[in-house]
Amino acid sequence: MIGGGRPELLHGLPPILDRTVRTLILGSFPSPASLAAGHYYAHRQNQFWRLLGALLDEPLAELDHEGKQWTLLRHRIGVWDVYRQCLRQGALDAAIESAVMNDFSRLRDETPLLERVCFNGQTAGRLAGWFAGKGYATCILPSSSPAYTLAFDHKLAAWRAAGLG
């Protein structure tokens, strides 16, 4: 926190993308654990890597960050966040303030095969209409966050129903 008890301005992480990506999964903004580690979904209780690992039949949760990136891209899946910066105390999406959206204007040029954008949770899903208006198929997934207490099997079923994996 900076002077006066105000939350510090936080900056997000670079995307995991290449020209072969067909599906992009967007979160809201990295957790403090992810920002500290410098990679997505680093909090050990977040179920993101377990969910995708089960869907792709890959040991994602056991891989290092580089291995996770390479495996996702091999499956033509990208990861990014809706916001590039924000003010936030703690890890909850509800605490996000003064958020600035990532610049998605070059997404079509940088990922020409992108067909679908999935949102990891309701906060990120607020942008579903914007992406649908750009011609992408969209779906809002149950959040992989430990704060969203839906049982893992139910999350997995919803992610599978969305066509991931």
N, C-alpha and C positions, 0 to 999 in steps of 0.2 A: 504494500500500500504506500501511497505517496502522502505528503503532508495533508493534514486536515481529515484523515480517515477515509479519503476517497480511494477507490480501487485503482490499480495501476493499469495503464494502457498495455494490452497484450497483443502480440502479433502471431498469426497462425503459421502453419507449416506449408512448404511447397507441395504441389499436387504429385500424386503418383499417376502419371499419364504417359502414353506414347501414341503413335499414330494408329496402332492396331486396336485400341480400346473400343469395345462395343457397348459396355455397361459402365456407368459411373455411379459410385456410391458416395453421396454427400452427407457428411455429418454437419453439425452446427458449428462447433469450434473445439479445438483440442482441450483436453483436460489439463490441469496443472502437471500431472504425471507425464502426459504426452509431450507437453512443452519442455519439461525438464529433460526428457529422454531424447527429444528431437525427432520423434516418429509417432505415427498414428496409433491410437488405441493401446498405449503403453501401460495403462493401469491394469494390474494383474487380475482384477475382478471384472473388467469389461469383457463381454462375451463375443466381441466382434471376430477375433481370430478363431475362436472355437466354432462359431456359427459358419463362417466361410470355409473353414477347414472341413467340417462335416459335409457341407454342400458340395465342395469340390473334390472330396476324398483326398485331401492333402494334409500333412501334419503342420499346418500354418502356425499353430500356437507354439510349436517346438523350434521354429526357425528363427534365425536372427533377422534383424530389420531388412537387410539386403535380400535375404532369401524370401521373406514375405513379399517384398516388392516384385521380385523377379517372378515368383509364382503367380501373383495376381495378374501381372501383365501377360504372362504366358496363357492365362485363362481369359485374356482380353477384358479385364476388370480394372478400372481406375478408382482411386480414392482421393477425395478432397473435402473441403468444408465450404459451407455457404458463406461464412464470414472470414474476412482476412485479418480483421482486428476488432477489438472490443474492450470494454471495461468489464471486469468481472472479479468478484470475490468468491473464492471456492470453485467448485466444479460444475454446479448445477446450471442447466440452460436458463432456468428462471432468473438467474442472477446476471445474465448478459445484459449489458447496457451500452448505448452509443455504438452499436455494431455497424461496421462498414462491410458491405458485400464484396466478395472476391470479384475480380473482373473476368466475367465469362464471355466477353465479346469475341475472343479469339478461339473459343472452344471448338467451333465448327472447323476452323482452319487447322488446328493442332490435333484434333481427333476426328478426321473425316468419316470414320466408320461408326462413330457413336450413334446409337439408336435409342438407348434407354437411360434414364436417370432415376436412381432409387435413392430415397432419403432415409437415413438412419435416425428415425424418430420424428415426432411431430414438429419440433422447432425447425429443423431443417426442412421438413415437408411444407412449410409455409411458402416455399418457392416453387412448389410443384406446378402451379398454374403458369408461372413465368416460363418454365422450361417446356411445358405442354404447348404454350403459345409459340414456341420456337420450333415445334414439330417433333419433339422427343416424346416417346412413351415415358410415363412416369408411374412410380408407385411409392407409397409411404410405408416403410417397414417399422415393426416394433423396435424401439431403441435397444441397442446392445448394452446400454449403460446398466451398471448394477443398481442405479437408482430406480430403474424401471423394473419392478419386481415380478413381472410375468415369468413363469417357469421357462427354463431353457428349451424344453421340448416344444412348448407352444410358440416361442420365438422362432425356433428352427422350422416348424411347420409353416409359419407365415412367410418366412424368407424363402422356403422351398416353393410355396404356392406362387410367389412373385416371379418364379422362373430363374432364380439364382442357383446355379449348380446343375 
